[in-house]
Amino acid sequence: MCGIVGYIGSKEIKNELIEGLRELEYRGYDSAGIAVMQEGNIKAFKAVGKLQNLKEKTKNFKTIGPGVGIGHTRWATHGKPTELNAHPHMGKYSYVVHNGIIENYREIKSELEKDGVQFLSQTDTEVIVHLFEKEAANAKDIKELYDAFKRTIDRLDGAYAVLLITQKAPDTIFFARKGSPMIIGRNPGGEIYFASSDAPLIGKAEEVAYMEDGTVGYATPDTIYSEPKPLAFVPLSGDKLRAQKGGFRFFMEKEIYEQYHVISDTMIGRVLDKDIAFEELSENFLEGISRIKICACGTSYHAALTSSYLFERQAKMPVNVEIASEFRYKDPLLDTDTLFIVISQSGETADTLEALKMAKSAGLKTLAICNVDNSSIVRLADTSILTRAGIEKGVASTKAFATQVMVLWMLSLFFAKRTKAIAPETVEGETSFMHQVPRVLKDALKVHEKCKRLSKRYLHGHGFFFIGRDIFYPLALEGALKLKEISYLHAEGYPAGEMKHGPIALADAELFTVALMPKTILYDKTKSNVEELSARDSTILSISPEMFELADDFILTHPHTHPMLEFFEMMVVEQLLAMEIAIRLGNDVDMPRNLAKSVTVE
Ligand code: F6R
């Protein structure tokens, strides 16, 4: 994973670039670099290691007046983390920064070498700048330069977010994006920013456009031109303080509150008006697939388990879900008609990565559902679907889970359509429910005050049971995990119908039952299970659109006509409740004891 930034404007360009890179440093810190162009002269600086080294190196460099610049913070993929391999990469009169992987770079490189081009680095990126200069050799104006840039981009296979500057167009940044994120921000007066996430743009740009895959274009102080369609700018709310969690007490809280926003990003280009599409999945890739196996850990495993209900119900495909650390050592039987899916927020979880390696070496087709572009898991899998949740800083996963479940719901519909397990009208109907998810996630936040008030009653006792049926069973597991990891209270998730087979022995007034009681799935059955617990004196907190007379406490949810909408709303309730209980107990919600955000050990 790397981070890129760009700037067009009159502010101190070096500072704008380095400040942007600081927000992206989490994406990689093997090296960093900038290239700044003023009046057709380009100056570039690179430094190995953290951004601080680049800052030191450029401390005497200043720009006065308008110009353009690009910057990069690198997480090495091709070539060691050396200064020569650091971006920006230069040609004779142009510089490029790139996030992603150019899969066919060897082929392009040998073609360029035959033309006499000398490569300075071992990176895949360097081909872009030389290819551009070859294409632009006779270009005389911006139109011809842009055509040369487009021809260059057309040649690239793989994932990329690219920014390119050239002395032939001194006030211009050329940009392209496929598979790797890129956002453009603008201010009145022709000031323009580019970045790999919106964090560097907060407090800098008034409006931003989240570029869709396949976008190519160029920007000058006077114009932003893009294909295949104009960029859709929206106001960028928040300021730097808020980006640093300011308005919220914890990153976890901020991340719960931004779920309705990021889930729209997850859906862009995939949930269409009346259809569902995944350009990540070609027909060729899916040929011969008749079953699915999913491997993941923790919260990602809960998302996987949720999807097993959806795949079987909608797509009529057999699905098997496994905890990655178990799967690895059970000598699993693997068949090549199986699509092997791994789910991971970080893309670095050791057990999930190893499970993926096993599936690959058994010859299975592999798909990663992941939040971190260019992570180890994304790079290893045959193909990947990025969840687009943005950086998740809270150790307890919230928005990553929401976006994983959304991708899996979309995927189950995609397969259902592909296998013709459902009629086209059903596809259309499902997508109309999907379009309601952002609103549901937003409305769900209204229970926050209620969760805050209720939390004071749930600070002791000898444990919690979260119970639910069907997809609300994995949601119960997730609710219990959220609570235990940040509150350190004992909590278990259970299928509601399973309580009587043992766990009900624990029931008394000090046992708290959080009952997920959706109206759209098995309401009466769940209700009977909760009644059984209530009869044994368990304290009941019901989460339901219906008042449940035996509940000691209740959180009323909105009525919905689709189980997934109830699912997403109850997910928010669980997250808020766990967070409020943990806060009341005085815990550091963002950094709970004994845990780490990325589990790279087995
Ligand atoms: C819980 C949580 C963990 C992760 C698990 C897998 O809130 O975040 O259970 O879900 O460690 O991590 P990823 O998804 O990065 O593979």
Boltz pocket constraint, residues with backbone or C-beta under 6 A from the ligand:
constraints:
  - pocket:
      binder: B
      contacts: [[A, 297], [A, 298], [A, 299], [A, 300], [A, 301], [A, 343], [A, 344], [A, 345], [A, 346], [A, 347], [A, 348], [A, 349], [A, 352], [A, 395], [A, 396], [A, 397], [A, 398], [A, 481], [A, 482], [A, 485], [A, 596], [A, 597], [A, 598], [A, 599]]
      max_distance: 6.0
